[in-house]
Amino acid sequence: MTEFKNVAILTGGNSPESEISLKTARSVERSLKRMGIKYKTIPAEGDFISRLREGFDVVFIAMHGGIGENGSIQGMLDALGLEYTGSGVLSSALCMNKPVSKKLFSFCGIKTPRWPGRHDK
């Protein structure tokens, strides 16, 4: 297990779920504080990329919906060479695309609930 001494908490964004992201960030802050781990909360707005380059051990992605979960932020962090929490680009993108996820599960023989429309074949 890697020991993190300095964590960036990436929060907010332009998703309708940005308020939930802020609540997640506050919960993560409390946990890190209790553990004695140094952190900085960085809203995903303006020039947040330069702030992420301030020497953090890991970026905790506390974003919900949209770019926070669909692989976009993960791809950007990969391009910057920054370690982050959660799934990588491909798994994030696939999981947020429900029709593709259903097709992959079905292809692997995993039963899924019926879903109306062309994706239920």
Secondary structure by P-SEA (a helix, b strand, c coil): cccccbbbbbccccccaaaaaaaaaaaaaaaaaaabbbbbbbccccaaaaaaacccccccccccccccccaaaaaaaaaaccccccccaaaaaaaaaaaaaaaaaaaaccccccccccccc
